[in-house]
Amino acid sequence: MDQNTDLPEAESKGNHSSRPQRKIRSKTSQLKIDETIKVETKKVPEGSIFKGYQDYIVQDLIIKTHNTKYQLERWQTPDGTYIISPAPIKGHFGPTLESFIVHQYYNQHVTQPLLLEQLKELTVEISAGYQ
């Protein structure tokens, strides 16, 4: 019953965690860095020695439109009718934009007027009646 006499040193000092100690790693060490900007110090006292750089990671999200023009082949047959190659996508809005709209409306409860305003601010050309 008296098992407290054989406790490891960490537990006997008040650490009652049953998990083993883990090595703490940087949360940003595995991030893909898209851009590196070197920031210069404006005023440095004379005689100072440059010792390299200290990394400072900033995570951000870029939401922008990405418009694709598909040039569909158009052929005129001998009888005067036209054959146009089929578009590789149905409709004029890509799957990412459609998923964003559905997510905003159903999961985030963004109303249709606010969603329309948000899309227009992002320069998406969409009418209020689109469903």
CYANA upper distance limits for C-alpha pairs under 8 A (distance plus 0.5 A):
  3 GLN  CA      7 LEU  CA      7.69
  7 LEU  CA     11 GLU  CA      6.65
  7 LEU  CA     12 SER  CA      6.49
  8 PRO  CA     12 SER  CA      6.82
  9 GLU  CA     13 LYS  CA      6.92
 10 ALA  CA     14 GLY  CA      7.67
 10 ALA  CA     15 ASN  CA      6.36
 11 GLU  CA     15 ASN  CA      5.12
 11 GLU  CA     16 HIS  CA      5.88
 11 GLU  CA     17 SER  CA      7.87
 25 ARG  CA     29 SER  CA      8.10
 28 THR  CA     57 ILE  CA      7.75
 44 VAL  CA     48 SER  CA      7.25
 64 LYS  CA    122 LEU  CA      7.23
 65 THR  CA    122 LEU  CA      7.30
 65 THR  CA    123 THR  CA      7.65
 65 THR  CA    124 VAL  CA      7.52
 70 TYR  CA     87 ALA  CA      7.74
 72 LEU  CA     84 ILE  CA      6.85
 72 LEU  CA     85 SER  CA      5.85
 72 LEU  CA     86 PRO  CA      7.50
 72 LEU  CA     87 ALA  CA      7.28
 73 GLU  CA     84 ILE  CA      6.08
 73 GLU  CA     85 SER  CA      5.79
 74 ARG  CA     82 TYR  CA      7.17
 74 ARG  CA     83 ILE  CA      6.19
 74 ARG  CA     84 ILE  CA      4.94
 74 ARG  CA     85 SER  CA      7.13
 75 TRP  CA     82 TYR  CA      5.93
 75 TRP  CA     83 ILE  CA      5.54
 75 TRP  CA     84 ILE  CA      6.86
 76 GLN  CA     80 GLY  CA      6.37
 76 GLN  CA     81 THR  CA      6.15
 76 GLN  CA     82 TYR  CA      4.95
 76 GLN  CA     83 ILE  CA      6.85
 77 THR  CA     81 THR  CA      5.98
 77 THR  CA     82 TYR  CA      6.55
 77 THR  CA     83 ILE  CA      7.81
 89 ILE  CA     94 GLY  CA      8.01
 93 PHE  CA     97 LEU  CA      6.89
 93 PHE  CA     98 GLU  CA      7.10
 94 GLY  CA     98 GLU  CA      6.79
 95 PRO  CA     99 SER  CA      6.54
 96 THR  CA    100 PHE  CA      6.60
 97 LEU  CA    101 ILE  CA      6.75
 98 GLU  CA    102 VAL  CA      6.74
 99 SER  CA    103 HIS  CA      6.45
100 PHE  CA    104 GLN  CA      6.54
101 ILE  CA    105 TYR  CA      6.61
101 ILE  CA    115 LEU  CA      8.03
102 VAL  CA    106 TYR  CA      6.39
102 VAL  CA    107 ASN  CA      8.19
103 HIS  CA    107 ASN  CA      5.63
103 HIS  CA    108 GLN  CA      7.07
104 GLN  CA    108 GLN  CA      5.32
104 GLN  CA    109 HIS  CA      6.80
104 GLN  CA    110 VAL  CA      6.08
104 GLN  CA    115 LEU  CA      7.97
105 TYR  CA    109 HIS  CA      5.44
105 TYR  CA    110 VAL  CA      5.35
105 TYR  CA    111 THR  CA      6.88
105 TYR  CA    112 GLN  CA      7.72
105 TYR  CA    115 LEU  CA      7.98
106 TYR  CA    110 VAL  CA      8.07
110 VAL  CA    114 LEU  CA      6.86
110 VAL  CA    115 LEU  CA      6.57
111 THR  CA    115 LEU  CA      6.51
112 GLN  CA    116 LEU  CA      6.51
113 PRO  CA    117 GLU  CA      6.72
113 PRO  CA    128 ALA  CA      8.33
114 LEU  CA    118 GLN  CA      6.58
115 LEU  CA    119 LEU  CA      6.67
116 LEU  CA    120 LYS  CA      6.66
116 LEU  CA    126 ILE  CA      8.15
116 LEU  CA    127 SER  CA      8.39
116 LEU  CA    128 ALA  CA      7.11
117 GLU  CA    121 GLU  CA      6.70
118 GLN  CA    122 LEU  CA      6.92
119 LEU  CA    123 THR  CA      6.89
119 LEU  CA    124 VAL  CA      5.79
119 LEU  CA    125 GLU  CA      8.27
119 LEU  CA    126 ILE  CA      8.16
120 LYS  CA    124 VAL  CA      5.70
120 LYS  CA    125 GLU  CA      7.01
120 LYS  CA    126 ILE  CA      7.91
126 ILE  CA    130 TYR  CA      7.41
